[in-house]
Amino acid sequence: MSAEQRVDDAMLGDFDTAHRALAERAREVLESNWLGHATRPAAGLYPHQWSWDAGFIAIGYARFDTRRAAAELRSLFRGQWSDGMLPHIVFNGGGESYFPGPDYWGTERSPYAPPRPRTSGIVQPPIHATAALRTFRHATDRDTARALLEELMPKLAAWHGYLHRERVRPGIGLVEIWHPWESGMDNSPLWDEALSRIVPARVRDWVRADLDHADPAERPTDEDYLRYLHLVDLFRELSYDPERIRAATPFAVADVLMNTLWVQANRDLASIADIIGADGSRFTAWADEAAAAMGEICWDDTLDVFVDFDLVAGAPICTRVGAAFAPLFAGIPDADQARRMVRRLHDEVGEHLGATTWMVPSFDPSEPGFMPTNYWRGPVWINVNWVLYQGLRRYGYHVEAASLRASLLALAERSGFFEHYDPVTGNGHGADRFAWTAALVLDLLFESGADDARTA
């Protein structure tokens, strides 16, 4: 155990007995998933390093081990492409049974992909500048943390530069995704209509390794995977060239969660620039541009939330999902919009799930397609709720924030560290001993009661 961890053992002494035990269990989950250079999300189902997982995991590490948080982010950026793209998977040497693996992605077709480590060819939400800044702010060793910021600054700038250059269409102002996997919310009902435009030209001719580690009833269907792989096939045939993909993809969406994290990440990258004495004005401008565009394009005056926009159909996606409340995290809504969003939140959670389960499911429980244990079609995910918790605090909704935090901690204490949870029963589903669940529980544990009593 490092000296830093021993220091933070003393910090754990401030917890009550139950929360100290929960923190120790969470740290053990992270340690069991540590690969020596990075953290896998979970044994078996997720044997590699995923992009937004790494960001959330670093946020948890930042609370008790600055060096481990730094190592997590450094490892992820080993896979960065020379055009700045940060791929959604950085493959490890093991886990050869995972599908689709590096041979299927065939990213060597792109002149920008690194030969090693091998990676996927798409992105995930840009949580990384936020994770790096939180690592600095929570560091017990500020010199080490500042060195991390100086090292990552050009890499983060290149990553944000890629997104602004290749994923923001003129006149739109929002980052777009070209694959459901890029949202992180793989089989969300958000994508149903857009995916229905895809008629796969193949039948299933692969082995789904995920079904060896999870209940098929809790995973995307074969039909979903046919469409996912159709998009991968298209991108591979286009050599992962952004301009060609933008012109050809049948799936292009301005996603609320993606753009929320984009806005906050740019503000955080501007703060990092200020800390190390660099110019962060362009990141502030990008954040302002996207926040304004979300207000113009994504706010729904009837639903009282922000909704995704289908760029191919030229129409909003009025499907009610938990991530619709995410813009609170980045300070995007005005005060009236925030009030209406929180009122809607009370209606959706309180009316359909009851006051004893104050957590936000991934899909509106009143919708006919609500499935409480099926991946992104109903379950509670800790990361989306963590984003909402931060947003509620930001706008001064301290009672709701404290209730959400208490519910999330009680859920982990009762059911363990699962990938997602049934919002009705609280039972855990998906992968067990899931790393970002443990990491974000740790972050929530270190939030004091005083933090919930003031505006973030």
C-alpha positions as CSV (number, residue, x, y, z in Angstrom):
1,M,0.0,0.0,0.0
2,S,1.4,3.4,-0.9
3,A,2.0,6.2,1.5
4,E,-0.8,8.1,-0.2
5,Q,-3.2,5.3,0.5
6,R,-2.1,5.2,4.2
7,V,-2.9,9.0,4.4
8,D,-6.3,8.4,3.0
9,D,-6.9,5.5,5.4
10,A,-6.9,8.2,8.0
11,M,-9.4,10.2,6.0
12,L,-11.7,7.1,5.9
13,G,-11.7,7.3,9.7
14,D,-14.1,10.2,9.3
15,F,-16.7,7.9,7.8
16,D,-19.2,6.1,10.0
17,T,-18.7,2.3,10.3
18,A,-21.0,1.3,7.5
19,H,-19.6,3.9,5.0
20,R,-16.0,3.0,5.9
21,A,-16.8,-0.7,5.1
22,L,-18.5,0.4,1.9
23,A,-15.4,2.4,0.9
24,E,-13.1,-0.5,1.6
25,R,-15.2,-2.8,-0.5
26,A,-15.2,-0.2,-3.3
27,R,-11.4,0.1,-3.2
28,E,-11.1,-3.7,-3.3
29,V,-13.3,-3.8,-6.4
30,L,-11.0,-1.3,-8.1
31,E,-7.9,-3.2,-7.1
32,S,-9.3,-6.5,-8.4
33,N,-9.8,-4.9,-11.8
34,W,-6.4,-3.2,-11.9
35,L,-4.3,-4.7,-14.8
36,G,-1.0,-3.1,-13.9
37,H,-1.4,-0.2,-16.2
38,A,-5.2,0.4,-16.5
39,T,-8.4,-0.7,-15.0
40,R,-10.8,-3.0,-16.8
41,P,-14.5,-2.3,-16.2
42,A,-15.2,-5.9,-15.1
43,A,-13.6,-9.4,-15.4
44,G,-14.9,-11.5,-18.2
45,L,-17.4,-9.2,-19.9
46,Y,-15.1,-6.1,-20.3
47,P,-11.4,-7.2,-20.3
48,H,-10.0,-4.0,-22.0
49,Q,-9.9,-0.3,-21.2
50,W,-12.9,1.8,-22.2
51,S,-12.7,5.5,-22.7
52,W,-15.4,7.0,-20.5
53,D,-15.0,4.2,-18.0
54,A,-11.4,5.3,-17.5
55,G,-12.5,8.9,-16.9
56,F,-15.1,7.9,-14.3
57,I,-12.6,5.4,-12.7
58,A,-10.0,8.1,-12.5
59,I,-12.5,10.3,-10.7
60,G,-12.8,7.6,-8.0
61,Y,-9.1,7.0,-7.7
62,A,-8.5,10.7,-7.4
63,R,-10.1,10.6,-3.9
64,F,-7.4,8.2,-2.5
65,D,-4.6,7.6,-4.9
66,T,-3.4,10.4,-7.2
67,R,-0.8,8.3,-8.9
68,R,-3.4,5.6,-9.8
69,A,-5.7,8.2,-11.2
70,A,-2.9,9.6,-13.3
71,A,-1.9,6.2,-14.5
72,E,-5.4,5.4,-15.6
73,L,-5.6,8.5,-17.8
74,R,-2.0,8.1,-19.1
75,S,-2.8,4.6,-20.1
76,L,-5.9,5.6,-22.0
77,F,-4.1,8.3,-24.0
78,R,-1.5,5.7,-25.2
79,G,-4.2,4.8,-27.7
80,Q,-4.8,8.3,-28.9
81,W,-4.7,8.7,-32.7
82,S,-2.4,11.2,-34.4
83,D,-5.4,13.3,-35.5
84,G,-6.4,13.7,-31.8
85,M,-9.2,11.1,-31.7
86,L,-9.4,9.2,-28.5
87,P,-10.9,5.7,-29.2
88,H,-13.5,4.1,-27.1
89,I,-11.5,0.9,-26.5
90,V,-7.8,0.5,-26.0
91,F,-7.2,-3.2,-26.3
92,N,-5.0,-5.1,-23.8
93,G,-3.0,-8.2,-24.7
94,G,-5.5,-10.5,-23.1
95,G,-9.2,-11.0,-23.6
96,E,-8.9,-12.3,-27.2
97,S,-12.4,-13.7,-27.1
98,Y,-13.9,-10.3,-26.8
99,F,-16.0,-9.3,-29.9
100,P,-15.6,-7.2,-31.9
101,G,-11.9,-7.3,-31.2
102,P,-9.0,-5.4,-32.8
103,D,-8.9,-7.6,-35.9
104,Y,-12.5,-6.9,-36.7
105,W,-12.0,-3.1,-36.2
106,G,-9.1,-3.1,-38.6
107,T,-8.1,0.4,-37.6
108,E,-4.7,-0.1,-39.4
109,R,-6.6,1.1,-42.5
110,S,-6.5,4.6,-41.0
111,P,-3.2,6.6,-41.4
112,Y,-3.9,8.1,-38.0
113,A,-4.3,4.9,-35.8
114,P,-1.4,3.8,-33.7
115,P,0.1,0.4,-34.5
116,R,0.3,-0.3,-30.8
117,P,-1.7,-0.4,-28.7
118,R,-4.5,-1.5,-31.0
119,T,-7.8,0.3,-30.6
120,S,-11.4,0.6,-31.8
121,G,-12.2,3.3,-34.4
122,I,-15.0,5.3,-32.7
123,V,-15.2,7.6,-29.6
124,Q,-17.0,7.9,-26.3
125,P,-18.1,11.0,-24.3
126,P,-15.3,13.4,-23.4
127,I,-15.2,13.1,-19.6
128,H,-11.4,13.2,-19.5
129,A,-10.6,16.8,-18.9
130,T,-13.1,16.8,-16.1
131,A,-11.4,13.7,-14.6
132,A,-7.9,15.3,-14.9
133,L,-9.1,18.5,-13.2
134,R,-10.8,16.6,-10.4
135,T,-7.6,14.6,-9.9
136,F,-5.7,17.8,-9.5
137,R,-8.2,19.3,-7.1
138,H,-8.4,16.3,-4.9
139,A,-4.7,15.5,-4.9
140,T,-2.7,15.0,-1.8
141,D,0.4,15.5,-3.9
142,R,-0.2,18.7,-5.9
143,D,3.2,18.6,-7.6
144,T,2.4,15.1,-9.1
145,A,-1.0,16.3,-10.1
146,R,0.2,19.5,-11.7
147,A,2.8,17.4,-13.7
148,L,-0.1,15.3,-14.9
149,L,-2.0,18.4,-16.1
150,E,1.1,19.7,-18.0
151,E,1.6,16.3,-19.6
152,L,-2.1,15.8,-20.6
153,M,-2.8,19.4,-21.7
154,P,-1.6,18.9,-25.3
155,K,-3.3,15.5,-25.6
156,L,-6.6,16.8,-24.2
157,A,-6.3,19.9,-26.5
158,A,-5.8,17.5,-29.5
159,W,-8.8,15.4,-28.4
160,H,-11.1,18.4,-28.1
161,G,-9.7,19.7,-31.3
162,Y,-10.6,16.5,-33.1
163,L,-14.2,16.7,-31.8
164,H,-14.7,20.3,-32.7
165,R,-13.1,19.9,-36.1
166,E,-14.7,16.6,-37.2
167,R,-17.9,16.3,-35.1
168,V,-19.4,19.8,-35.1
169,R,-21.1,20.6,-38.4
170,P,-21.2,24.3,-39.5
171,G,-24.4,25.9,-38.3
172,I,-25.2,23.2,-35.7
173,G,-22.7,23.8,-32.9
174,L,-23.1,20.4,-31.3
175,V,-20.9,17.3,-31.3
176,E,-22.4,14.4,-33.2
177,I,-22.2,10.7,-32.7
178,W,-22.0,8.2,-35.5
179,H,-22.7,5.0,-33.6
180,P,-24.8,4.1,-30.5
181,W,-21.6,2.9,-28.8
182,E,-20.2,6.4,-29.0
183,S,-22.9,7.6,-26.6
184,G,-22.0,5.0,-24.1
185,M,-25.7,4.1,-23.9
186,D,-25.6,1.3,-26.4
187,N,-29.2,0.1,-26.8
188,S,-31.1,3.1,-25.5
189,P,-34.6,3.6,-27.0
190,L,-33.2,6.9,-28.2
191,W,-31.6,5.1,-31.2
192,D,-34.5,2.9,-32.2
193,E,-35.9,5.1,-35.0
194,A,-32.5,6.0,-36.4
195,L,-31.3,2.4,-36.4
196,S,-34.5,1.3,-38.1
197,R,-33.1,3.1,-41.2
198,I,-30.3,0.5,-41.4
199,V,-31.0,-2.8,-43.2
200,P,-28.0,-5.0,-42.5
201,A,-26.6,-6.8,-45.5
202,R,-25.5,-9.8,-43.4
203,V,-26.7,-12.4,-41.0
204,R,-25.2,-13.3,-37.7
205,D,-21.8,-15.0,-38.4
206,W,-20.0,-14.2,-35.2
207,V,-19.9,-15.4,-31.6
208,R,-21.2,-13.0,-29.0
209,A,-18.8,-13.3,-26.1
210,D,-20.9,-11.0,-24.0
211,L,-23.6,-13.7,-23.7
212,D,-21.0,-16.0,-22.0
213,H,-20.8,-13.5,-19.1
214,A,-24.3,-12.0,-18.8
215,D,-27.9,-12.9,-19.0
216,P,-29.1,-12.5,-22.7
217,A,-32.3,-10.9,-21.4
218,E,-30.2,-8.1,-20.0
219,R,-28.2,-7.4,-23.2
220,P,-28.8,-5.9,-26.6
221,T,-30.4,-8.2,-29.1
222,D,-28.8,-9.9,-32.1
223,E,-30.8,-7.5,-34.3
224,D,-29.2,-4.6,-32.4
225,Y,-25.8,-6.1,-33.0
226,L,-26.4,-6.5,-36.7
227,R,-26.9,-2.8,-37.0
228,Y,-24.0,-1.9,-34.7
229,L,-21.7,-4.1,-36.8
230,H,-23.1,-2.7,-40.0
231,L,-21.9,0.7,-38.9
232,V,-18.5,-0.6,-37.9
233,D,-18.2,-2.3,-41.3
234,L,-19.0,1.0,-43.0
235,F,-16.5,2.9,-41.0
236,R,-13.8,0.3,-41.7
237,E,-14.5,0.3,-45.4
238,L,-14.1,4.1,-45.3
239,S,-10.8,3.7,-43.5
240,Y,-12.2,5.7,-40.6
241,D,-12.0,8.9,-42.6
242,P,-14.2,11.4,-40.8
243,E,-15.2,13.4,-43.8
244,R,-16.2,10.3,-45.7
245,I,-18.1,8.9,-42.7
246,R,-19.9,12.2,-42.1
247,A,-21.2,12.0,-45.7
248,A,-22.2,8.4,-45.7
249,T,-23.4,7.4,-42.2
250,P,-27.1,6.7,-41.8
251,F,-26.7,7.4,-38.0
252,A,-25.8,10.9,-36.9
253,V,-27.2,12.3,-33.7
254,A,-26.5,15.3,-31.5
255,D,-26.8,13.5,-28.2
256,V,-27.7,15.4,-24.9
257,L,-25.3,13.5,-22.6
258,M,-22.4,13.6,-25.1
259,N,-22.8,17.4,-25.5
260,T,-23.3,18.0,-21.8
261,L,-20.0,16.3,-21.0
262,W,-18.5,18.2,-23.9
263,V,-19.5,21.6,-22.5
264,Q,-18.2,20.8,-19.0
265,A,-15.0,19.2,-20.4
266,N,-14.2,22.4,-22.3
267,R,-14.8,24.5,-19.3
268,D,-12.6,22.2,-17.3
269,L,-9.9,22.2,-19.9
270,A,-9.9,26.0,-19.9
271,S,-9.4,25.8,-16.1
272,I,-6.5,23.3,-16.6
273,A,-5.0,25.8,-19.1
274,D,-5.3,28.6,-16.5
275,I,-3.6,26.4,-13.9
276,I,-0.5,25.7,-16.0
277,G,-0.4,29.2,-17.6
278,A,-1.7,28.3,-21.1
279,D,-4.4,30.0,-23.2
280,G,-7.8,28.2,-22.7
281,S,-10.0,30.8,-24.5
282,R,-10.8,28.5,-27.4
283,F,-12.2,25.9,-25.0
284,T,-14.4,28.4,-23.3
285,A,-15.6,29.5,-26.7
286,W,-16.4,25.9,-27.7
287,A,-18.3,25.4,-24.4
288,D,-20.3,28.5,-24.9
289,E,-21.1,27.6,-28.5
290,A,-22.4,24.1,-27.6
291,A,-24.4,25.4,-24.6
292,A,-26.1,27.9,-26.7
293,A,-26.8,25.4,-29.4
294,M,-28.3,23.0,-26.9
295,G,-30.7,25.7,-25.7
296,E,-31.8,26.4,-29.3
297,I,-31.9,22.9,-30.7
298,C,-32.4,20.4,-27.8
299,W,-34.7,22.1,-25.3
300,D,-38.2,20.8,-25.5
301,D,-40.8,23.2,-24.1
302,T,-43.4,20.5,-23.8
303,L,-41.3,17.7,-22.1
304,D,-39.4,20.2,-20.0
305,V,-36.1,18.5,-20.7
306,F,-33.4,18.5,-23.3
307,V,-33.8,16.0,-26.1
308,D,-31.5,14.5,-28.7
309,F,-31.6,15.7,-32.4
310,D,-31.4,13.3,-35.3
311,L,-29.2,15.0,-37.9
312,V,-30.1,12.6,-40.7
313,A,-33.9,13.0,-40.2
314,G,-33.5,16.7,-39.2
315,A,-35.9,16.2,-36.3
316,P,-35.8,15.9,-32.5
317,I,-35.8,12.5,-30.8
318,C,-38.6,13.0,-28.2
319,T,-37.9,9.9,-26.2
320,R,-37.7,10.4,-22.5
321,V,-34.6,9.0,-20.9
322,G,-32.7,9.7,-17.7
323,A,-29.8,11.4,-19.5
324,A,-32.3,14.2,-20.5
325,F,-31.6,15.7,-17.1
326,A,-27.8,15.7,-17.6
327,P,-27.5,19.4,-18.8
328,L,-27.8,20.5,-15.2
329,F,-24.3,19.1,-14.7
330,A,-22.8,21.7,-17.1
331,G,-24.9,24.7,-16.1
332,I,-26.7,24.7,-19.5
333,P,-30.3,25.3,-18.4
334,D,-31.4,28.8,-17.3
335,A,-33.1,29.0,-13.8
336,D,-36.6,28.5,-15.1
337,Q,-35.6,25.5,-17.3
338,A,-33.8,24.0,-14.3
339,R,-36.9,24.4,-12.1
340,R,-39.1,22.7,-14.8
341,M,-36.5,19.9,-15.2
342,V,-36.5,19.2,-11.5
343,R,-40.3,19.2,-11.3
344,R,-40.3,16.7,-14.2
345,L,-37.8,14.7,-12.4
346,H,-40.0,14.5,-9.3
347,D,-42.9,13.4,-11.5
348,E,-41.1,10.7,-13.3
349,V,-39.3,9.2,-10.3
350,G,-41.9,9.8,-7.5
351,E,-45.0,8.8,-9.4
352,H,-43.7,5.7,-11.1
353,L,-41.1,4.3,-8.7
354,G,-42.1,5.7,-5.3
355,A,-40.4,7.8,-2.7
356,T,-38.3,4.9,-1.4
357,T,-36.3,4.6,-4.6
358,W,-35.2,8.1,-5.4
359,M,-32.9,7.3,-8.3
360,V,-33.2,8.0,-12.0
361,P,-33.7,5.1,-14.4
362,S,-32.3,5.1,-17.9
363,F,-35.7,5.2,-19.5
364,D,-39.0,6.7,-18.4
365,P,-40.9,4.0,-16.4
366,S,-44.2,5.3,-17.8
367,E,-43.2,4.3,-21.4
368,P,-44.5,0.9,-22.8
369,G,-41.0,-0.2,-23.7
370,F,-39.6,0.2,-20.2
371,M,-37.6,-2.8,-19.2
372,P,-36.1,-2.6,-15.7
373,T,-33.3,-5.0,-16.2
374,N,-32.4,-4.6,-19.9
375,Y,-29.2,-2.6,-20.2
376,W,-30.1,1.0,-21.2
377,R,-33.9,0.4,-21.5
378,G,-34.7,0.9,-17.9
379,P,-32.1,0.1,-15.3
380,V,-30.4,2.6,-13.0
381,W,-26.8,3.4,-13.9
382,I,-24.6,5.0,-11.3
383,N,-22.7,7.2,-13.8
384,V,-25.8,9.0,-15.1
385,N,-27.0,9.5,-11.6
386,W,-23.7,10.8,-10.5
387,V,-23.9,13.4,-13.3
388,L,-27.4,14.4,-12.2
389,Y,-26.3,14.6,-8.5
390,Q,-23.5,17.1,-9.5
391,G,-26.1,19.1,-11.5
392,L,-28.6,19.3,-8.7
393,R,-26.0,20.6,-6.4
394,R,-24.9,23.1,-9.0
395,Y,-28.4,24.6,-9.2
396,G,-28.9,24.6,-5.4
397,Y,-31.4,21.7,-5.3
398,H,-29.7,20.4,-2.1
399,V,-32.6,18.3,-0.8
400,E,-32.9,16.3,-4.1
401,A,-29.1,16.0,-4.3
402,A,-28.7,14.7,-0.8
403,S,-31.6,12.2,-1.4
404,L,-30.1,11.0,-4.6
405,R,-26.6,10.5,-3.0
406,A,-28.1,8.7,0.0
407,S,-30.1,6.4,-2.4
408,L,-27.1,5.6,-4.5
409,L,-24.9,4.7,-1.5
410,A,-27.7,2.6,0.0
411,L,-28.1,0.8,-3.3
412,A,-24.4,-0.1,-3.4
413,E,-24.4,-1.1,0.3
414,R,-27.4,-3.3,-0.2
415,S,-26.8,-4.9,-3.6
416,G,-23.1,-4.5,-4.3
417,F,-21.1,-2.9,-7.2
418,F,-23.0,-3.9,-10.3
419,E,-23.0,-2.5,-13.8
420,H,-26.7,-1.4,-13.4
421,Y,-29.7,-2.0,-11.2
422,D,-33.4,-2.7,-11.4
423,P,-35.0,0.6,-10.4
424,V,-38.0,-1.2,-8.9
425,T,-36.3,-3.9,-6.8
426,G,-32.8,-2.4,-6.4
427,N,-31.3,-5.7,-7.4
428,G,-28.0,-5.6,-9.3
429,H,-27.7,-6.8,-12.9
430,G,-25.1,-6.9,-15.7
431,A,-21.5,-7.3,-14.7
432,D,-20.7,-7.7,-11.0
433,R,-17.8,-5.9,-9.3
434,F,-18.1,-3.1,-11.9
435,A,-15.2,-0.6,-11.7
436,W,-16.9,2.7,-12.4
437,T,-19.7,1.9,-9.9
438,A,-17.1,1.4,-7.2
439,A,-15.2,4.5,-8.3
440,L,-18.2,6.8,-8.2
441,V,-19.4,5.4,-5.0
442,L,-16.1,6.3,-3.5
443,D,-16.4,9.8,-4.9
444,L,-19.9,10.1,-3.4
445,L,-18.6,8.9,-0.1
446,F,-16.0,11.6,0.1
447,E,-18.6,14.3,-0.5
448,S,-19.4,15.6,2.9
449,G,-22.8,16.6,4.2
450,A,-21.5,20.2,4.1
451,D,-21.0,19.8,0.3
452,D,-24.7,19.1,-0.1
453,A,-25.6,22.1,1.9
454,R,-24.0,24.6,-0.5
455,T,-24.1,25.4,-4.2
456,A,-21.3,23.6,-6.1
